[in-house]
């Protein structure tokens, strides 16, 4: 949350960026349970490798200045500045593709939710960064759960 708060501070300045997109990346295809399965079946060191792989995947596909931070467990926040929702969705798909490629033997993936902060509609940021960060992460989290439900409904039955 501190990362999101820090990244909202420039929006309080007149010269700051006009919008930001926050995407909460949560969970690997089967969410926390799958990471737990990786830990249980392959050991915690392998689970830690999966988490580090998310960072490596992000480094290889995101722009300079985009920021990925682990919120805890298997949850990440990604801050993208001055992008449209469509560009953010493309960034998420590039990240998902690279992450799945790097973790193919474990068949991992993630669900993502996108929330937009637009300075034009939130012109009073200064001093409210913590509140806005919580709102932004909450919106992204709800969108992520919707993505998780959508992806689960598309999975073939076994």
C-alpha positions as CSV (number, residue, x, y, z in Angstrom):
1,X,0.0,0.0,0.0
2,X,2.9,2.3,0.7
3,X,4.0,1.9,-2.9
4,X,0.6,2.9,-4.2
5,X,0.5,5.9,-1.8
6,X,4.0,7.0,-2.9
7,X,3.0,6.7,-6.5
8,X,-0.1,8.8,-6.0
9,X,1.9,11.8,-4.6
10,X,3.0,13.2,-8.0
11,X,-0.8,13.4,-8.9
12,X,-1.1,16.1,-6.2
13,X,1.3,18.4,-8.2
14,X,0.1,20.5,-11.1
15,X,2.9,19.1,-13.2
16,X,2.2,15.5,-12.3
17,X,0.8,12.8,-14.6
18,X,-2.8,12.9,-15.7
19,X,-3.8,9.3,-14.9
20,X,-2.6,6.1,-13.5
21,X,-3.8,2.5,-13.8
22,X,-3.3,0.1,-10.9
23,X,-3.7,-3.5,-11.5
24,X,-3.7,-5.9,-8.6
25,X,-2.2,-9.2,-9.7
26,X,-3.4,-11.9,-7.5
27,X,-2.9,-15.4,-7.2
28,X,-1.8,-17.8,-9.8
29,X,-4.5,-19.5,-11.7
30,X,-6.0,-21.3,-8.8
31,X,-5.2,-18.4,-6.5
32,X,-3.6,-18.9,-3.1
33,X,-4.5,-22.6,-3.1
34,X,-2.3,-23.3,-6.1
35,X,0.7,-21.5,-4.6
36,X,0.0,-23.4,-1.4
37,X,0.1,-26.6,-3.6
38,X,3.4,-25.6,-5.1
39,X,4.7,-25.0,-1.6
40,X,3.3,-28.4,-0.4
41,X,4.3,-30.5,-3.4
42,X,7.7,-28.8,-4.3
43,X,8.7,-27.0,-1.1
44,X,8.7,-23.4,0.0
45,X,11.9,-22.7,-1.9
46,X,10.0,-23.5,-5.1
47,X,7.1,-21.4,-4.0
48,X,9.5,-18.5,-3.4
49,X,10.9,-19.1,-6.9
50,X,7.4,-18.7,-8.3
51,X,7.1,-15.3,-6.5
52,X,10.5,-14.2,-7.8
53,X,9.5,-15.3,-11.3
54,X,6.7,-12.8,-11.2
55,X,9.2,-10.0,-10.6
56,X,11.5,-11.4,-13.4
57,X,8.5,-11.6,-15.8
58,X,7.6,-8.0,-14.9
59,X,11.1,-6.8,-15.5
60,X,11.2,-8.3,-18.9
61,X,7.9,-7.0,-20.3
62,X,7.0,-3.8,-18.4
63,X,8.2,-0.2,-19.2
64,X,10.8,1.6,-17.3
65,X,9.0,3.4,-14.5
66,X,6.2,0.8,-14.1
67,X,6.3,-0.5,-10.6
68,X,5.5,-4.0,-9.3
69,X,5.3,-4.6,-5.6
70,X,4.3,-7.6,-3.5
71,X,1.5,-6.8,-1.2
72,X,1.8,-10.1,0.7
73,X,1.3,-13.8,0.1
74,X,0.6,-14.2,-3.7
75,X,-0.7,-10.7,-4.2
76,X,1.0,-8.0,-6.1
77,X,0.2,-4.4,-7.1
78,X,1.3,-3.0,-10.4
79,X,1.4,0.8,-11.0
80,X,1.3,1.9,-14.6
81,X,1.4,5.7,-15.3
82,X,-0.1,7.5,-18.3
83,X,-1.6,4.5,-20.0
84,X,-5.1,3.8,-21.2
85,X,-7.2,0.9,-19.8
86,X,-6.6,-0.9,-23.1
87,X,-2.8,-0.4,-22.8
88,X,-3.0,-1.7,-19.3
89,X,-4.9,-4.7,-20.4
90,X,-2.2,-5.4,-23.0
91,X,0.5,-5.0,-20.4
92,X,-1.3,-7.5,-18.2
93,X,-1.5,-10.0,-21.0
94,X,2.2,-9.6,-21.9
95,X,3.0,-10.2,-18.2
96,X,0.7,-13.2,-18.0
97,X,2.1,-14.7,-21.1
98,X,5.7,-14.3,-19.9
99,X,4.9,-15.6,-16.4
100,X,3.1,-18.6,-17.7
101,X,6.0,-19.3,-20.1
102,X,8.6,-19.1,-17.2
103,X,6.5,-21.3,-14.9
104,X,5.2,-23.7,-17.5
105,X,6.2,-26.9,-15.5
106,X,4.0,-25.7,-12.6
107,X,1.1,-24.6,-14.9
108,X,0.7,-21.3,-13.0
109,X,-1.0,-18.1,-14.0
110,X,-2.7,-15.2,-12.3
111,X,-5.9,-13.2,-12.3
112,X,-5.7,-9.4,-12.6
113,X,-8.0,-6.5,-11.9
114,X,-7.6,-3.0,-13.3
115,X,-8.6,0.2,-11.5
116,X,-8.0,3.7,-12.9
117,X,-7.1,6.8,-11.0
118,X,-7.7,9.9,-13.1
119,X,-6.4,13.2,-11.8
120,X,-9.1,15.0,-13.9
121,X,-11.8,13.6,-11.6
122,X,-9.6,13.4,-8.5
123,X,-8.0,16.9,-8.5
124,X,-7.6,17.0,-4.7
125,X,-4.9,14.4,-4.0
126,X,-2.6,16.2,-1.6
127,X,-3.0,14.8,1.9
128,X,-5.4,12.0,0.7
129,X,-2.9,9.6,-0.8
130,X,-3.6,6.9,1.8
131,X,-7.3,7.0,1.3
132,X,-7.0,7.1,-2.5
133,X,-4.5,4.2,-2.4
134,X,-6.9,2.1,-0.4
135,X,-9.8,2.9,-2.8
136,X,-7.7,2.2,-5.9
137,X,-6.5,-1.1,-4.5
138,X,-10.0,-2.0,-3.4
139,X,-11.4,-1.4,-6.9
140,X,-8.6,-3.4,-8.5
141,X,-9.1,-6.2,-6.0
142,X,-12.8,-6.4,-6.9
143,X,-12.0,-6.4,-10.6
144,X,-9.4,-9.1,-10.0
145,X,-12.0,-11.4,-8.3
146,X,-14.3,-10.9,-11.3
147,X,-11.4,-11.9,-13.6
148,X,-10.8,-14.9,-11.4
149,X,-14.5,-16.0,-11.7
150,X,-14.4,-15.4,-15.5
151,X,-11.2,-17.4,-16.0
152,X,-12.5,-20.2,-13.7
153,X,-15.7,-20.4,-15.8
154,X,-13.6,-20.8,-19.0
155,X,-11.5,-23.6,-17.6
156,X,-12.4,-27.0,-19.1
157,X,-14.1,-29.5,-16.7
158,X,-12.1,-32.5,-15.7
